[in-house]
Amino acid sequence: MSSKLVLTAFVSLDGVHQGPGSPYEDTRDDFTQGGWTVPYADDDFSVFIAGVFSRVGAFLLGRRTYDIFADYWPRVTDPDNPVAAPLNALPKYVVSSTLTDPSWAHTTVLGPDLPGEVRAVLDRTDGEVQVHGSATLARSLFAEDLVDTLHLVTVPVLLGAGRRLFGEGGLPTAFRHAGGRITSKGVSIQSYERTGRPLYGEFTLPEGA
């Protein structure tokens, strides 16, 4: 039994990843524009999200995202809710050095050996191991070459400030475009599969120019 690691990330046109779902979920650095994805939710977006969660076997979350989810989703008890049902029932693995006694059912706190711990989770999971939010964790996973699939959800808004998903110093990585769509409200949802290291070349002038 083996799985793959799938990251779903929401970004603005200028790359901001902070506080997509609520004005209150992440106000670090005096960020006041939280909830910027909400006006762009529509049926197309809902179909995409339901499809993602239908393939999950386990969740891998950073501490901040875990706390946000644990405060909300256990209170959603509809067994037909495509997000709440798997979040409440399936294994959740949290990368944290401070969380010791999680109260959300089916939660395991991972130790400091991130690559080894994640590979062990992948080996024992049937279905995708999914990362949602968790920007700091996501950057660590990219640095360790552990992200197999990236769903990049780009919302047509410029925020001008906020924490970015990608920063300087990341591991150069090439991806193959695996599919995508544009929602009725202009959100670009594109899926990419990791292929390895980037290839490089050089544009040259035509002979005789």
N, CA, C and O of each residue as an XYZ file, in Angstrom:
836
protein
N       0.854     -1.198      0.000
C       0.000      0.000      0.000
C       0.883      1.239      0.000
O       1.807      1.353      0.805
N       0.598      2.156     -0.897
C       1.360      3.399     -0.946
C       0.455      4.495     -1.458
O      -0.588      4.223     -2.052
N       0.846      5.716     -1.232
C       0.013      6.852     -1.586
C       0.872      7.911     -2.241
O       2.054      7.691     -2.505
N       0.269      9.067     -2.503
C       1.025     10.214     -2.961
C       0.604     11.428     -2.160
O      -0.500     11.492     -1.620
N       1.516     12.396     -2.095
C       1.275     13.605     -1.323
C       0.722     14.682     -2.244
O       1.337     15.022     -3.254
N      -0.440     15.214     -1.889
C      -1.150     16.175     -2.733
C      -1.375     17.460     -1.935
O      -1.953     17.434     -0.849
N      -0.916     18.569     -2.480
C      -1.074     19.872     -1.842
C      -2.078     20.707     -2.617
O      -1.937     20.886     -3.827
N      -3.092     21.219     -1.927
C      -4.028     22.165     -2.516
C      -3.764     23.530     -1.893
O      -3.866     23.699     -0.678
N      -3.424     24.495     -2.732
C      -3.005     25.807     -2.234
C      -3.786     26.911     -2.916
O      -3.979     26.888     -4.132
N      -4.234     27.878     -2.129
C      -4.935     29.051     -2.632
C      -3.970     30.229     -2.629
O      -3.324     30.507     -1.619
N      -3.875     30.918     -3.758
C      -3.011     32.090     -3.838
C      -3.734     33.202     -4.591
O      -4.585     32.950     -5.444
N      -3.372     34.434     -4.253
C      -3.825     35.584     -5.035
C      -2.932     35.731     -6.258
O      -1.954     34.997     -6.406
N      -3.259     36.670     -7.130
C      -2.436     36.887     -8.319
C      -1.017     37.313     -7.956
O      -0.081     37.041     -8.707
N      -0.848     37.979     -6.808
C       0.495     38.362     -6.385
C       1.074     37.380     -5.370
O       1.998     37.718     -4.631
N       0.525     36.157     -5.335
C       1.156     35.075     -4.598
C       0.844     34.974     -3.125
O       1.439     34.150     -2.430
N      -0.087     35.800     -2.618
C      -0.409     35.761     -1.196
C      -1.211     34.491     -0.884
O      -2.124     34.116     -1.620
N      -0.848     33.850      0.216
C      -1.467     32.596      0.638
C      -2.168     32.743      1.991
O      -2.839     31.818      2.450
N      -2.016     33.879      2.612
C      -2.435     34.090      4.002
C      -3.937     34.360      4.121
O      -4.499     35.137      3.350
N      -4.566     33.722      5.078
C      -5.940     34.025      5.447
C      -6.963     33.957      4.338
O      -7.751     34.893      4.202
N      -6.999     32.904      3.534
C      -7.931     32.902      2.405
C      -9.397     32.771      2.794
O     -10.266     33.236      2.057
N      -9.701     32.141      3.950
C     -11.080     31.766      4.220
C     -11.832     32.597      5.225
O     -13.042     32.425      5.375
N     -11.153     33.504      5.930
C     -11.837     34.262      6.978
C     -10.992     35.459      7.382
O      -9.765     35.386      7.336
N     -11.624     36.562      7.779
C     -10.861     37.712      8.274
C     -10.092     37.419      9.543
O      -9.199     38.182      9.912
N     -10.424     36.320     10.226
C      -9.870     36.069     11.553
C      -8.897     34.896     11.602
O      -8.275     34.669     12.640
N      -8.747     34.144     10.514
C      -7.986     32.906     10.618
C      -6.483     33.137     10.712
O      -5.781     32.312     11.296
N      -5.967     34.228     10.157
C      -4.524     34.483     10.223
C      -4.279     35.982     10.071
O      -4.268     36.510      8.958
N      -4.086     36.653     11.187
C      -3.878     38.112     11.173
C      -2.433     38.480     11.488
O      -2.155     39.622     11.854
N      -1.525     37.544     11.353
C      -0.113     37.854     11.606
C       0.369     38.997     10.726
O      -0.112     39.190      9.610
N       1.332     39.753     11.254
C       1.897     40.911     10.550
C       0.818     41.941     10.227
O       0.922     42.666      9.238
N      -0.226     42.005     11.073
C      -1.318     42.978     10.901
C      -2.050     42.802      9.567
O      -2.502     43.774      8.962
N      -2.158     41.562      9.126
C      -2.872     41.290      7.883
C      -4.375     41.495      8.099
O      -4.963     40.890      8.996
N      -4.988     42.340      7.284
C      -6.396     42.720      7.476
C      -7.293     42.320      6.314
O      -8.444     42.753      6.250
N      -6.786     41.498      5.388
C      -7.554     41.186      4.185
C      -7.989     39.720      4.126
O      -8.250     39.188      3.047
N      -8.064     39.080      5.277
C      -8.476     37.686      5.299
C      -9.876     37.484      4.751
O     -10.734     38.357      4.874
N     -10.099     36.325      4.147
C     -11.394     36.010      3.543
C     -11.491     36.370      2.082
O     -12.592     36.478      1.542
N     -10.357     36.557      1.430
C     -10.342     37.049      0.049
C     -10.806     36.012     -0.974
O     -11.075     36.377     -2.119
N     -10.910     34.730     -0.603
C     -11.436     33.743     -1.556
C     -12.962     33.662     -1.534
O     -13.576     33.206     -2.498
N     -13.574     34.105     -0.431
C     -15.002     33.868     -0.219
C     -15.887     34.418     -1.324
O     -16.800     33.711     -1.751
N     -15.675     35.653     -1.824
C     -16.548     36.165     -2.891
C     -16.454     35.393     -4.205
O     -17.280     35.588     -5.096
N     -15.455     34.518     -4.333
C     -15.248     33.800     -5.587
C     -15.743     32.356     -5.527
O     -15.557     31.597     -6.478
N     -16.364     31.977     -4.430
C     -16.916     30.620     -4.326
C     -18.146     30.489     -5.218
O     -18.988     31.387     -5.258
N     -18.247     29.371     -5.933
C     -19.399     29.105     -6.798
C     -19.540     27.595     -6.963
O     -18.812     26.834     -6.326
N     -20.455     27.162     -7.797
C     -20.677     25.726     -7.983
C     -19.447     25.038     -8.566
O     -19.132     23.912     -8.180
N     -18.747     25.698     -9.491
C     -17.540     25.105    -10.072
C     -16.504     24.830     -8.992
O     -15.865     23.778     -8.974
N     -16.352     25.784     -8.107
C     -15.400     25.657     -7.009
C     -15.808     24.510     -6.081
O     -14.965     23.723     -5.649
N     -17.086     24.421     -5.785
C     -17.578     23.366     -4.906
C     -17.351     21.985     -5.504
O     -16.991     21.050     -4.789
N     -17.559     21.851     -6.810
C     -17.332     20.563     -7.478
C     -15.861     20.167     -7.381
O     -15.542     19.003     -7.136
N     -14.974     21.128     -7.572
C     -13.543     20.843     -7.459
C     -13.188     20.368     -6.056
O     -12.507     19.355     -5.894
N     -13.648     21.095     -5.043
C     -13.334     20.743     -3.653
C     -13.879     19.362     -3.310
O     -13.183     18.559     -2.688
N     -15.126     19.076     -3.711
C     -15.705     17.762     -3.443
C     -14.889     16.661     -4.103
O     -14.708     15.591     -3.522
N     -14.396     16.915     -5.312
C     -13.576     15.930     -5.999
C     -12.268     15.672     -5.280
O     -11.842     14.524     -5.157
N     -11.626     16.728     -4.804
C     -10.373     16.573     -4.062
C     -10.595     15.729     -2.818
O      -9.859     14.771     -2.579
N     -11.599     16.071     -2.026
C     -11.823     15.368     -0.766
C     -12.335     13.942     -0.970
O     -12.258     13.128     -0.050
N     -12.849     13.629     -2.145
C     -13.299     12.259     -2.403
C     -12.134     11.290     -2.579
O     -12.328     10.075     -2.533
N     -10.932     11.811     -2.779
C      -9.771     10.951     -3.025
C      -8.844     10.835     -1.814
O      -7.809     10.175     -1.891
N      -9.201     11.461     -0.715
C      -8.288     11.536      0.424
C      -8.279     10.245      1.233
O      -9.307      9.591      1.410
N      -7.081      9.896      1.721
C      -6.945      8.782      2.647
C      -6.479      9.230      4.015
O      -6.732      8.559      5.016
N      -5.787     10.381      4.059
C      -5.307     10.948      5.318
C      -4.943     12.404      5.064
O      -4.740     12.823      3.924
N      -4.864     13.167      6.156
C      -4.515     14.579      6.072
C      -3.193     14.836      6.785
O      -2.916     14.261      7.837
N      -2.386     15.707      6.194
C      -1.135     16.157      6.796
C      -1.230     17.677      6.931
O      -1.375     18.383      5.932
N      -1.150     18.177      8.155
C      -1.432     19.582      8.408
C      -0.362     20.209      9.292
O       0.227     19.550     10.148
N      -0.124     21.508      9.062
C       0.671     22.283      9.989
C      -0.162     22.652     11.204
O      -1.388     22.539     11.186
N       0.511     23.096     12.264
C      -0.189     23.354     13.521
C      -1.244     24.446     13.385
O      -2.349     24.289     13.904
N      -0.940     25.534     12.710
C      -1.903     26.637     12.613
C      -3.157     26.199     11.850
O      -4.274     26.458     12.296
N      -2.979     25.545     10.719
C      -4.140     25.080      9.957
C      -4.918     24.039     10.741
O      -6.149     24.035     10.720
N      -4.210     23.156     11.434
C      -4.893     22.148     12.245
C      -5.781     22.811     13.291
O      -6.924     22.397     13.483
N      -5.279     23.815     13.956
C      -6.071     24.495     14.992
C      -7.313     25.149     14.397
O      -8.391     25.102     14.989
N      -7.157     25.764     13.215
C      -8.305     26.395     12.550
C      -9.350     25.338     12.197
O     -10.540     25.526     12.452
N      -8.904     24.233     11.610
C      -9.824     23.161     11.227
C     -10.488     22.531     12.462
O     -11.691     22.270     12.465
N      -9.688     22.292     13.508
C     -10.205     21.613     14.696
C     -11.230     22.459     15.435
O     -12.070     21.924     16.159
N     -11.169     23.758     15.262
C     -12.140     24.643     15.901
C     -13.470     24.677     15.154
O     -14.496     25.052     15.722
N     -13.451     24.282     13.874
C     -14.659     24.435     13.051
C     -15.285     23.111     12.631
O     -16.475     22.889     12.854
N     -14.493     22.233     12.025
C     -15.080     21.091     11.333
C     -15.705     20.042     12.249
O     -16.668     19.406     11.820
N     -15.236     19.810     13.474
C     -15.940     18.848     14.324
C     -17.377     19.246     14.635
O     -18.187     18.399     15.010
N     -17.698     20.523     14.482
C     -19.067     20.982     14.737
C     -19.977     20.787     13.530
O     -21.189     20.979     13.634
N     -19.409     20.407     12.384
C     -20.198     20.111     11.189
C     -20.428     18.600     11.173
O     -19.527     17.832     10.836
N     -21.618     18.188     11.532
C     -21.883     16.758     11.761
C     -22.685     16.092     10.642
O     -23.041     14.919     10.755
N     -22.969     16.820      9.573
C     -23.706     16.239      8.446
C     -22.847     15.144      7.802
O     -21.766     15.444      7.294
N     -23.294     13.894      7.811
C     -22.478     12.812      7.249
C     -22.300     12.907      5.740
O     -21.438     12.234      5.175
N     -23.106     13.733      5.084
C     -22.997     13.892      3.637
C     -22.157     15.107      3.238
O     -21.967     15.359      2.048
N     -21.655     15.858      4.216
C     -20.809     17.002      3.882
C     -19.494     16.493      3.315
O     -18.790     15.753      4.002
N     -19.129     16.865      2.074
C     -17.963     16.263      1.424
C     -16.632     16.644      2.051
O     -15.625     15.975      1.818
N     -16.613     17.711      2.844
C     -15.374     18.125      3.511
C     -15.357     17.640      4.952
O     -14.378     17.035      5.389
N     -16.427     17.896      5.695
C     -16.454     17.541      7.109
C     -16.360     16.038      7.334
O     -15.662     15.600      8.249
N     -17.045     15.241      6.524
C     -17.079     13.793      6.751
C     -15.679     13.182      6.731
O     -15.319     12.490      7.683
N     -14.873     13.405      5.689
C     -13.528     12.829      5.729
C     -12.623     13.472      6.777
O     -11.812     12.782      7.395
N     -12.752     14.785      6.987
C     -11.897     15.432      7.988
C     -12.151     14.862      9.379
O     -11.209     14.678     10.150
N     -13.379     14.587      9.704
C     -13.695     14.088     11.038
C     -13.406     12.597     11.204
O     -13.156     12.135     12.317
N     -13.440     11.841     10.104
C     -13.344     10.385     10.214
C     -11.962      9.822      9.914
O     -11.612      8.755     10.419
N     -11.172     10.517      9.104
C      -9.916      9.942      8.622
C      -8.724     10.375      9.478
O      -8.825     11.331     10.247
N      -7.598      9.674      9.343
C      -6.400     10.056     10.104
C      -5.921     11.460      9.742
O      -5.916     11.867      8.581
N      -5.522     12.174     10.782
C      -4.950     13.513     10.621
C      -3.579     13.518     11.283
O      -3.450     13.179     12.459
N      -2.559     13.901     10.528
C      -1.193     13.957     11.033
C      -0.779     15.426     11.108
O      -0.881     16.167     10.130
N      -0.314     15.828     12.283
C       0.023     17.225     12.523
C       1.517     17.348     12.779
O       2.083     16.622     13.596
N       2.149     18.278     12.068
C       3.562     18.555     12.295
C       3.647     19.684     13.313
O       3.326     20.830     13.001
N       4.075     19.366     14.518
C       4.125     20.356     15.594
C       5.095     19.904     16.669
O       5.193     18.716     16.978
N       5.811     20.868     17.235
C       6.701     20.577     18.358
C       6.059     20.944     19.686
O       6.661     20.735     20.739
N       4.838     21.492     19.653
C       4.186     21.959     20.881
C       2.869     21.271     21.181
O       2.434     21.259     22.333
N       2.219     20.695     20.173
C       0.944     20.014     20.393
C       1.213     18.642     21.009
O       1.908     17.817     20.416
N       0.667     18.404     22.190
C       0.937     17.147     22.890
C      -0.310     16.312     23.143
O      -0.214     15.091     23.265
N      -1.469     16.938     23.224
C      -2.677     16.191     23.581
C      -3.847     16.641     22.707
O      -4.767     17.294     23.201
N      -3.827     16.304     21.416
C      -4.891     16.769     20.517
C      -6.231     16.142     20.865
O      -6.310     14.945     21.144
N      -7.286     16.951     20.848
C      -8.610     16.460     21.218
C      -9.433     16.011     20.018
O     -10.425     15.303     20.193
N      -9.055     16.396     18.816
C      -9.791     15.998     17.614
C      -9.498     14.531     17.335
O      -8.337     14.129     17.271
N     -10.530     13.745     17.173
C     -10.362     12.300     16.980
C      -9.489     11.987     15.773
O      -9.490     12.711     14.777
N      -8.747     10.894     15.885
C      -7.912     10.362     14.798
C      -6.734     11.279     14.464
O      -6.288     11.320     13.318
N      -6.232     12.008     15.448
C      -5.097     12.906     15.245
C      -3.827     12.293     15.818
O      -3.817     11.779     16.936
N      -2.751     12.357     15.030
C      -1.427     11.919     15.460
C      -0.444     13.057     15.246
O      -0.429     13.672     14.180
N       0.368     13.340     16.240
C       1.405     14.364     16.125
C       2.688     13.694     15.649
O       3.142     12.710     16.233
N       3.265     14.240     14.579
C       4.483     13.655     14.027
C       5.721     14.198     14.738
O       5.716     15.302     15.282
N       6.777     13.392     14.715
C       8.034     13.772     15.335
C       8.872     14.679     14.452
O       8.405     15.125     13.403
N      10.107     14.959     14.862
C      10.927     15.961     14.165
C      11.499     15.505     12.825
O      11.930     16.342     12.031
N      11.514     14.196     12.552
C      12.077     13.695     11.288
C      11.012     13.804     10.201
O      10.356     12.817      9.870
N      10.838     15.013      9.640
C       9.747     15.238      8.699
C       9.800     14.306      7.494
O       8.794     13.655      7.210
N      10.918     14.202      6.765
C      10.916     13.313      5.587
C      10.580     11.873      5.941
O       9.766     11.238      5.270
N      11.207     11.354      6.997
C      10.952      9.971      7.380
C       9.527      9.745      7.841
O       8.907      8.741      7.490
N       9.002     10.681      8.634
C       7.634     10.552      9.132
C       6.632     10.604      7.988
O       5.685      9.818      7.955
N       6.834     11.525      7.048
C       5.895     11.667      5.938
C       5.943     10.444      5.041
O       4.900      9.965      4.595
N       7.122      9.936      4.774
C       7.220      8.730      3.936
C       6.542      7.543      4.616
O       5.932      6.709      3.946
N       6.646      7.464      5.938
C       5.975      6.380      6.660
C       4.460      6.515      6.555
O       3.754      5.519      6.398
N       3.958      7.756      6.641
C       2.522      7.986      6.477
C       2.085      7.582      5.067
O       1.048      6.939      4.901
N       2.862      7.950      4.066
C       2.532      7.590      2.690
C       2.493      6.079      2.515
O       1.624      5.553      1.819
N       3.429      5.384      3.142
C       3.510      3.929      2.990
C       2.293      3.214      3.582
O       1.914      2.146      3.101
N       1.682      3.788      4.614
C       0.572      3.083      5.264
C      -0.797      3.662      4.930
O      -1.791      3.298      5.557
N      -0.858      4.555      3.952
C      -2.124      5.197      3.604
C      -2.628      4.706      2.263
O      -1.872      4.632      1.294
N      -3.903      4.373      2.209
C      -4.586      4.018      0.969
C      -5.412      5.231      0.549
O      -6.383      5.582      1.220
N      -5.038      5.862     -0.537
C      -5.643      7.134     -0.934
C      -4.622      8.244     -0.764
O      -3.523      8.018     -0.259
N      -4.990      9.439     -1.187
C      -4.052     10.550     -1.141
C      -3.805     11.018      0.291
O      -4.715     11.028      1.120
N      -2.570     11.401      0.564
C      -2.265     12.166      1.773
C      -2.320     13.636      1.369
O      -1.501     14.099      0.575
N      -3.274     14.354      1.911
C      -3.551     15.712      1.436
C      -3.108     16.770      2.435
O      -3.304     16.642      3.643
N      -2.507     17.814      1.891
C      -2.127     18.998      2.650
C      -3.020     20.138      2.200
O      -3.137     20.409      1.005
N      -3.651     20.806      3.158
C      -4.473     21.986      2.870
C      -3.955     23.140      3.728
O      -3.650     22.965      4.907
N      -3.859     24.332      3.111
C      -3.281     25.456      3.848
C      -1.849     25.141      4.221
O      -1.066     24.689      3.385
N      -1.494     25.388      5.515
C      -0.216     24.907      6.061
C       0.983     25.388      5.249
O       1.799     24.579      4.808
N       1.094     26.703      5.051
C       2.119     27.238      4.155
C       3.533     26.904      4.618
O       4.375     26.538      3.799
N       3.806     27.022      5.903
C       5.156     26.723      6.396
C       5.495     25.258      6.160
O       6.593     24.933      5.708
N       4.554     24.381      6.467
C       4.759     22.966      6.197
C       4.934     22.725      4.706
O       5.803     21.952      4.303
N       4.123     23.374      3.886
C       4.210     23.179      2.437
C       5.599     23.515      1.916
O       6.148     22.781      1.095
N       6.169     24.613      2.386
C       7.512     24.977      1.932
C       8.534     23.914      2.341
O       9.448     23.600      1.578
N       8.376     23.365      3.541
C       9.286     22.299      3.976
C       9.127     21.051      3.108
O      10.113     20.390      2.783
N       7.902     20.734      2.738
C       7.653     19.564      1.898
C       8.235     19.750      0.503
O       8.800     18.815     -0.064
N       8.098     20.960     -0.055
C       8.725     21.233     -1.348
C      10.248     21.109     -1.241
O      10.891     20.555     -2.132
N      10.821     21.625     -0.151
C      12.274     21.581      0.032
C      12.781     20.149      0.117
O      13.917     19.870     -0.265
N      11.947     19.240      0.613
C      12.336     17.830      0.739
C      11.901     17.006     -0.469
O      12.064     15.786     -0.472
N      11.347     17.660     -1.499
C      10.943     16.977     -2.738
C       9.847     15.943     -2.475
O       9.848     14.867     -3.073
N       8.913     16.272     -1.577
C       7.895     15.316     -1.176
C       6.531     15.558     -1.806
O       5.660     14.692     -1.722
N       6.322     16.704     -2.433
C       5.014     17.018     -3.020
C       4.912     16.370     -4.394
O       5.663     16.721     -5.304
N       3.998     15.436     -4.548
C       3.808     14.754     -5.833
C       2.880     15.537     -6.754
O       3.137     15.650     -7.953
N       1.793     16.079     -6.188
C       0.780     16.784     -6.970
C       0.470     18.120     -6.302
O       0.309     18.198     -5.084
N       0.390     19.160     -7.112
C       0.023     20.496     -6.630
C      -1.231     20.956     -7.341
O      -1.251     21.069     -8.567
N      -2.286     21.223     -6.569
C      -3.461     21.910     -7.097
C      -3.312     23.384     -6.712
O      -3.438     23.739     -5.541
N      -3.044     24.230     -7.693
C      -2.841     25.651     -7.428
C      -4.099     26.412     -7.829
O      -4.460     26.477     -9.004
N      -4.751     26.982     -6.828
C      -6.012     27.693     -7.021
C      -5.702     29.191     -6.953
O      -5.432     29.730     -5.880
N      -5.744     29.854     -8.109
C      -5.353     31.257     -8.193
C      -6.593     32.129     -8.315
O      -7.356     32.018     -9.274
N      -6.780     32.994     -7.331
C      -7.958     33.857     -7.254
C      -7.616     35.206     -7.886
O      -6.563     35.769     -7.585
N      -8.486     35.741     -8.761
C      -8.153     36.964     -9.506
C      -8.260     38.232     -8.653
O      -9.151     39.058     -8.854
N      -7.344     38.365     -7.709
C      -7.307     39.536     -6.852
C      -5.851     39.824     -6.486
O      -5.075     38.904     -6.228
N      -5.490     41.097     -6.466
C      -4.185     41.535     -5.982
C      -4.368     42.069     -4.566
O      -5.210     42.935     -4.328
N      -3.582     41.551     -3.628
C      -3.731     41.955     -2.236
C      -2.675     42.956     -1.782
O      -2.930     43.759     -0.885
N      -1.501     42.916     -2.389
C      -0.481     43.910     -2.086
C       0.298     43.656     -0.814
O       1.350     44.263     -0.611
N      -0.182     42.784      0.045
C       0.507     42.465      1.295
C       0.031     41.105      1.769
O      -1.050     40.650      1.395
N       0.835     40.464      2.589
C       0.479     39.157      3.119
C       1.572     38.141      2.872
O       2.455     38.353      2.040
N       1.512     37.056      3.585
C       2.525     36.011      3.469
C       2.328     35.213      2.188
O       1.209     34.862      1.816
N       3.447     34.937      1.523
C       3.417     34.218      0.250
C       3.621     32.722      0.462
O       4.213     32.293      1.452
N       3.123     31.952     -0.477
C       3.336     30.512     -0.431
C       4.776     30.171     -0.787
O       5.411     29.364     -0.109
N       5.289     30.780     -1.845
C       6.638     30.480     -2.315
C       7.552     31.660     -2.015
O       7.173     32.816     -2.200
N       8.764     31.354     -1.547
C       9.742     32.393     -1.266
C      11.085     32.042     -1.863
O      11.220     31.059     -2.592
N      12.066     32.848     -1.549
C      13.417     32.595     -2.032
C      13.980     31.321     -1.392
O      13.623     30.958     -0.272
N      14.855     30.663     -2.123
C      15.583     29.540     -1.565
C      14.910     28.187     -1.696
O      15.393     27.206     -1.131
N      13.803     28.109     -2.431
C      13.144     26.829     -2.610
C      13.931     25.895     -3.513
O      14.822     26.329     -4.243
N      13.603     24.627     -3.462
C      14.260     23.624     -4.296
C      13.744     23.743     -5.731
O      12.537     23.638     -5.949
N      14.618     23.959     -6.714
C      14.155     24.011     -8.105
C      13.483     22.697     -8.504
O      14.075     21.623     -8.392
N      12.248     22.799     -8.968
C      11.450     21.615     -9.260
C      10.618     21.854    -10.508
O      10.044     22.928    -10.683
N      10.554     20.853    -11.374
C       9.729     20.937    -12.582
C       8.446     20.145    -12.373
O       8.430     19.126    -11.682
N       7.375     20.634    -12.981
C       6.078     19.982    -12.900
C       5.485     19.831    -14.299
O       5.801     20.591    -15.215
N       4.634     18.846    -14.436
C       3.870     18.632    -15.668
C       2.431     19.072    -15.430
O       1.824     18.710    -14.422
N       1.885     19.854    -16.360
C       0.488     20.276    -16.231
C      -0.413     19.062    -16.433
O      -0.339     18.383    -17.457
N      -1.271     18.798    -15.438
C      -2.091     17.578    -15.471
C      -3.573     17.863    -15.653
O      -4.386     16.939    -15.636
N      -3.936     19.123    -15.827
C      -5.339     19.455    -16.033
C      -5.708     20.735    -15.317
O      -4.983     21.207    -14.440
N      -6.844     21.291    -15.700
C      -7.262     22.521    -15.045
C      -8.581     23.027    -15.575
O      -9.155     22.478    -16.515
N      -9.047     24.096    -14.943
C     -10.313     24.704    -15.333
C     -10.327     26.151    -14.846
O      -9.533     26.542    -13.991
N     -11.230     26.921    -15.398
C     -11.507     28.273    -14.928
C     -12.957     28.285    -14.463
O     -13.855     27.902    -15.212
N     -13.185     28.721    -13.236
C     -14.545     28.723    -12.708
C     -15.346     29.881    -13.303
O     -14.798     30.750    -13.981
N     -16.641     29.876    -13.040
C     -17.512     30.928    -13.567
C     -17.147     32.302    -13.021
O     -17.504     33.318    -13.617
N     -16.436     32.347    -11.888
C     -16.020     33.621    -11.308
C     -14.554     33.940    -11.575
O     -13.986     34.849    -10.968
N     -13.947     33.185    -12.487
C     -12.597     33.511    -12.927
C     -11.467     32.953    -12.100
O     -10.322     33.376    -12.263
N     -11.752     32.013    -11.213
C     -10.694     31.366    -10.440
C     -10.026     30.304    -11.308
O     -10.696     29.463    -11.907
N      -8.698     30.355    -11.367
C      -7.930     29.381    -12.148
C      -7.513     28.232    -11.241
O      -6.794     28.432    -10.262
N      -7.969     27.026    -11.575
C      -7.619     25.826    -10.817
C      -6.779     24.939    -11.725
O      -7.288     24.360    -12.684
N      -5.500     24.837    -11.420
C      -4.575     24.088    -12.263
C      -3.866     23.026    -11.436
O      -3.462     23.268    -10.299
N      -3.724     21.850    -12.025
C      -3.097     20.724    -11.342
C      -1.771     20.375    -12.014
O      -1.663     20.366    -13.240
N      -0.768     20.091    -11.190
C       0.580     19.820    -11.687
C       1.145     18.578    -10.991
O       0.940     18.376     -9.794
N       1.859     17.750    -11.763
C       2.533     16.581    -11.230
C       4.047     16.808    -11.289
O       4.579     17.241    -12.311
N       4.723     16.515    -10.193
C       6.172     16.712    -10.149
C       6.877     15.761    -11.107
O       6.559     14.573    -11.165
N       7.842     16.296    -11.860
C       8.601     15.472    -12.802
C      10.091     15.406    -12.474
O      10.790     14.548    -13.012
N      10.589     16.270    -11.625
C      12.012     16.233    -11.279
C      12.615     17.627    -11.280
O      11.971     18.597    -10.878
N      13.840     17.714    -11.729
C      14.525     19.003    -11.754
C      14.201     19.745    -13.052
O      13.926     19.108    -14.069
N      14.228     21.080    -13.034
C      13.966     21.835    -14.260
C      15.039     21.589    -15.323
O      16.193     21.287    -15.016
N      14.621     21.728    -16.575
C      15.558     21.719    -17.685
C      15.815     23.163    -18.111
O      14.964     24.033    -17.925
N      16.987     23.408    -18.680
C      17.355     24.771    -19.043
C      17.866     24.801    -20.479
O      18.360     23.798    -20.996
N      17.742     25.940    -21.104
C      18.224     26.111    -22.460
C      18.564     27.555    -22.717
O      18.681     28.362    -21.794
N      18.721     27.867    -23.983
C      19.076     29.236    -24.359
C      18.436     29.552    -25.701
O      18.534     28.772    -26.648
N      17.769     30.725    -25.774
C      17.265     31.198    -27.047
C      18.396     31.874    -27.808
O      19.093     32.730    -27.264
N      18.576     31.490    -29.060
C      19.657     32.064    -29.879
C      19.062     32.703    -31.115
O      17.963     32.355    -31.546
N      19.796     33.634    -31.674
C      19.366     34.285    -32.895
C      19.419     33.308    -34.053
O      20.289     32.438    -34.089
N      18.483     33.440    -35.020
C      18.550     32.581    -36.214
C      19.882     32.745    -36.935
O      20.492     33.814    -36.899
N      20.318     31.694    -37.577
C      21.581     31.743    -38.309
C      21.509     32.813    -39.387
O      20.559     32.863    -40.168
N      22.514     33.657    -39.418
C      22.584     34.734    -40.399
C      21.957     36.041    -39.924
O      22.029     37.046    -40.631
N      21.348     36.048    -38.749
C      20.718     37.286    -38.243
C      21.780     38.250    -37.732
O      21.452     39.342    -37.269
